[in-house]
Amino acid sequence: MLNLEKVKSELEKHGYKYENNILCGHTKSKVKWVLPAGIVNITAFEQATSYLFGYSEKGINLFPVRGDWDIADNLYISWDEIDSFRMKNGLLENEMVIETKSIKIEMKINKVVANNGWIKENMSYLKAKNYFYNRNLNFLHSKKE
């Protein structure tokens, strides 16, 4: 079950400090196949993988999770490597698209998760810090020089 204590504990195992900079989400679901069956269509979706996302001034960490929100690994992408970063506002979820020279990552970010008010608080904190809303990569690169 997702809860803040579990998240902090898992992040600590990977040497990542929790500073109201974590959100959760999943891969974007895609239709695998559709089988027309009379008046009803049967649709199969690719299985979504859950993630924790860590945002900082240096970059983004993607932590794939398994089972009971145990972190499986860590993918770090520095802002310097990111060519395009977009966060599209949705009703229940935001859509995050990260593009580098070699990869394009499309994820869904949960805005709210039942019994986990810290997610909404973190979303507000990150928005106030401008970690992902209106992210101007040229500004970031010149700021670091």
C-alpha positions as CSV (number, residue, x, y, z in Angstrom):
1,M,0.0,0.0,0.0
2,L,1.3,3.5,-0.9
3,N,2.0,5.7,2.1
4,L,4.6,8.4,2.8
5,E,6.6,6.4,5.4
6,K,7.0,3.6,2.8
7,V,8.1,6.0,0.1
8,K,10.7,7.7,2.4
9,S,12.0,4.4,3.5
10,E,12.4,3.1,-0.1
11,L,14.0,6.4,-1.3
12,E,16.5,6.2,1.6
13,K,17.6,2.7,0.5
14,H,18.6,4.4,-2.8
15,G,20.3,7.4,-1.2
16,Y,17.6,9.8,-2.4
17,K,16.5,12.5,0.0
18,Y,12.7,13.2,0.3
19,E,12.1,17.0,0.2
20,N,8.4,17.2,-0.9
21,N,9.8,16.5,-4.4
22,I,8.2,13.1,-5.1
23,L,5.2,12.3,-7.2
24,C,3.8,9.0,-8.3
25,G,2.5,7.8,-11.6
26,H,2.7,5.2,-14.3
27,T,3.5,4.5,-17.9
28,K,1.0,5.6,-20.5
29,S,-1.3,2.7,-21.3
30,K,-1.5,1.7,-24.9
31,V,-4.0,-0.5,-26.7
32,K,-2.3,-3.8,-27.5
33,W,-5.2,-5.3,-29.5
34,V,-9.0,-5.0,-30.1
35,L,-11.2,-8.0,-30.8
36,P,-14.6,-7.1,-32.2
37,A,-17.1,-9.5,-30.6
38,G,-20.6,-8.6,-31.9
39,I,-22.0,-5.5,-30.1
40,V,-19.1,-5.5,-27.6
41,N,-15.4,-5.0,-28.4
42,I,-12.7,-6.7,-26.2
43,T,-9.7,-4.5,-25.7
44,A,-6.4,-5.5,-24.3
45,F,-4.0,-2.9,-22.9
46,E,-0.3,-3.1,-22.3
47,Q,0.4,-3.5,-18.6
48,A,1.3,-0.2,-17.0
49,T,4.4,0.1,-14.7
50,S,4.1,2.3,-11.6
51,Y,6.8,4.9,-10.8
52,L,7.9,7.4,-8.3
53,F,9.3,10.6,-9.8
54,G,11.9,12.7,-8.0
55,Y,12.4,16.3,-9.2
56,S,15.4,18.5,-8.2
57,E,17.4,21.4,-9.6
58,K,19.8,18.9,-11.1
59,G,17.3,16.6,-12.9
60,I,14.6,14.0,-12.7
61,N,14.8,10.5,-11.1
62,L,12.5,7.8,-12.3
63,F,12.1,5.0,-9.8
64,P,10.1,2.0,-11.1
65,V,8.3,0.3,-8.3
66,R,7.0,-3.3,-7.9
67,G,4.6,-5.1,-5.6
68,D,4.0,-3.1,-2.4
69,W,5.7,0.1,-3.7
70,D,9.2,-1.4,-3.4
71,I,11.7,0.6,-5.6
72,A,13.3,-1.7,-8.2
73,D,15.9,0.7,-9.7
74,N,16.6,4.3,-10.5
75,L,16.9,6.2,-13.8
76,Y,18.4,9.6,-13.5
77,I,18.1,12.2,-16.3
78,S,19.9,15.6,-15.8
79,W,18.2,18.7,-17.1
80,D,21.3,19.2,-19.3
81,E,20.4,16.0,-21.2
82,I,16.7,16.9,-21.7
83,D,15.9,18.6,-25.0
84,S,12.2,18.9,-24.4
85,F,10.1,18.7,-21.2
86,R,6.3,19.1,-21.2
87,M,3.7,18.6,-18.5
88,K,0.2,18.6,-19.8
89,N,-2.5,19.3,-17.3
90,G,-5.3,16.7,-17.2
91,L,-8.5,16.3,-15.0
92,L,-7.2,13.4,-12.8
93,E,-3.7,13.0,-14.1
94,N,-1.0,15.1,-15.8
95,E,0.9,13.8,-18.8
96,M,4.7,14.2,-18.6
97,V,6.8,13.9,-21.8
98,I,10.6,13.9,-21.5
99,E,12.7,13.9,-24.7
100,T,16.5,13.5,-24.9
101,K,18.6,12.9,-27.9
102,S,18.2,9.1,-27.5
103,I,14.8,8.5,-25.8
104,K,11.3,9.8,-25.4
105,I,9.5,9.0,-22.2
106,E,5.7,9.5,-21.8
107,M,4.2,9.1,-18.3
108,K,1.0,9.8,-16.4
109,I,1.4,11.7,-13.1
110,N,-1.3,11.1,-10.4
111,K,-2.7,14.4,-9.1
112,V,-4.5,12.6,-6.2
113,V,-4.2,9.2,-4.6
114,A,-6.7,8.1,-1.9
115,N,-5.4,8.5,1.7
116,N,-2.2,10.1,0.4
117,G,-2.6,13.9,0.8
118,W,1.2,14.3,0.5
119,I,0.9,13.8,-3.2
120,K,-1.3,16.9,-3.6
121,E,1.0,18.9,-1.3
122,N,4.1,17.8,-3.3
123,M,2.4,18.8,-6.6
124,S,1.7,22.3,-5.1
125,Y,5.3,22.5,-3.8
126,L,6.8,21.5,-7.1
127,K,4.6,23.9,-9.0
128,A,5.6,26.7,-6.7
129,K,9.3,25.9,-7.2
130,N,8.6,25.7,-11.0
131,Y,10.3,22.2,-11.2
132,F,8.0,21.2,-14.0
133,Y,5.4,23.8,-14.9
134,N,6.6,26.2,-17.6
135,R,10.0,24.6,-17.5
136,N,12.3,26.7,-19.7
137,L,15.3,24.6,-20.5
138,N,17.3,27.4,-22.1
139,F,16.9,29.4,-18.9
140,L,18.1,26.4,-16.9
141,H,21.2,25.9,-19.0
142,S,22.2,29.6,-18.8
143,K,21.4,29.6,-15.0
144,K,23.9,26.8,-14.4
145,E,26.8,28.5,-16.3
